[in-house]
Amino acid sequence: MNKIFLVGLPASGKTTIGRWLANKMNWAFMDIDESIIDESNMSIGAYFNLYGEDAFRIKETQILRLSESQSHLIIACGGGTAAHSDNMKWMQEQGLTIFINTDLGTILTRIYDNPQHRPLFEGKNLIQIREKLQELSANRSDFYHKSKIIWNKSSPSDFLQLAVNQYFD
């Protein structure tokens, strides 16, 4: 299937890079977090507060798996998607996986400047955000590094599109 799954830590740039790539390739784009917001009619933070992280991960997996029959689709996964429910294995079977490996300093700044969109970081100070990021990175790194492409930048470029095109040729 012609699908691309973008994985990485929260605030790594999956949505921005996914939209850019979808535009360049003339493919559809889906952001799992946005799909949950649309379906539940509440923010990710509110969903976390009302139902908890486990329920969120189940919903995330359900939305991901609904893409099975679709093609020419780029999916920005939630930060934890790859590390739950055998999702990384499933994504690898379904298409191309790309790890958006943005440096922690950039991610830290993005989260600190806009914490309300990241329930795992809400109410945390800079040191606590850094510690949580390091914990998430340690726990999810093995999953992320199974990706077929590792993109070590925080923004898209034509080189990424070139690498993706080589995969589908």
N, C-alpha and C positions, 0 to 999 in steps of 0.2 A: 504494500500500500504506500502511496505517496503521502506520508505524514511526517511532520517534524515536531519533536517534543523538546521544549526548552526547559532545562532544570537548573537549579542553583539556589543559593540562599535568598531569603527575603531581601528585596531592594537591590538585587544584583543587576537588574535591567532586563529581565525576561520579557516583560510586556512591551517595553520600548523596542527592543531588538526584534521581537516577534512581529510587531506591527510593521516595522521597517522592512523586514524580510518578506512578509506577506505582500506588501505593496510592490516590492521589487520583483517578486516571482508571480504576481497576480494570482495568489492563492488566498483562500479564506483564512481568517484568524479567529482564534478563540482563547480567551483568558479564563482559566478555571475559576479564579476568585471572582471575576466579574459575573460569570455564569451563576455562581452561588448567590451573589448579591441580587441578581435579577430574579432568580427562582424563589428565593426566600423573602425578598423585599426587605432585607435588612443588611446592615454593614457586616463585614467579617468579624469585627469586634463584638457586635451585638449577637451574632450567631455563636461565637465562642462562649460568650457570657451566658446565653440562654441554654445551649445544648452541650457545651464542653468540647474539648479538642478531639476526643475520640469520635464523636458524632460528626464533627467537621471533616475528619479524615475519611470517614465512610462516605459522606456526601461528595467529597473531592474525588474519590475513587469511582463512584457511580457516574459522575459527570465525565470523567476521563474515559471510562469504558463505553459510554454512549457514542464515542467518536469512532468506534471500531469499523463501522461500515463506510465511513467518510474517507474521501481522498482529496488531495491537494489542500491540505489543512495544516496550519501551524498552530500549535497549542503551547501557550505559556502556562506551565504548571505552577502550582503553589510551591513554596519553598520546601515543604515536607512531603510532597506527592511521591517523589522517587523512593523515599525511605519507608513507605507503608504499603501493605497489602500486595506485595510482589509486583508493584506497579512498574518498577524499573525493568524487570524482565519482560513484562507485558509490552511496555513501550518499545523495547528493543526488537521485539517480534513484529511490531506494527509499523515501524518506520525508523527514521533517523533521530538519534538522541544527541542533543548539544548541551554541554555543561557551560553555562555562562559563569566563568570563574573570575569574577570581579574581586579586586583586592578588598580586604576587610576594612581598611581605612575609608574607602569610598562608600562602602555599604553602611558603615557606622555613621558617617555624616548624613547620608540620606535618611536613615532611620531616626536619628536624633532630631533632624529638621522637620520630620513628619511622622511622629510616633503613633498618632491616632489610627493610622491605616494598618498597623502591625500589632495585633493583639498580644503576641508573645513578648512585646517590648513596652507595652503601655504602662505608664507610671514609673518607668525605670530611668535612672540617671545615666550619664555617659559611661561610667565605669560598669554599671550593671548591664547596659546594652552590650558593651564590649565582651563581658564575661558570657552573656547569653549567646552572642554570635560565635564565640570560640567553642562553646559547648555544642551548638547546632552544627558547626563546621566539623567538629570531631565526630559527631554521631552520624552525619549524613555524607561525609566525604567519600567513603567507599562506594556508596550508591552513585553519587555524581560522577566519580571517575570511571565508571563503567560506560559512560557516554562515548559514542563513536567520534565526536568532535569535542575538543576542549577549547573554548574561546576565552583567552586570557585578557580580555578587554572589557570595559564597562559600557561601550557603545558599539553600534554596528559599523561595518565598512564593506566595501566591495569585495575584500578578501574573504569575508565570511560567505558571501553569496557565491563566490567562485568555488569554495570548498564544498558547499552544499550542492551546487550544480554537478560537481564531479561525482558526488555520491549517487545522484539520480541518473547520470549518463550511462 
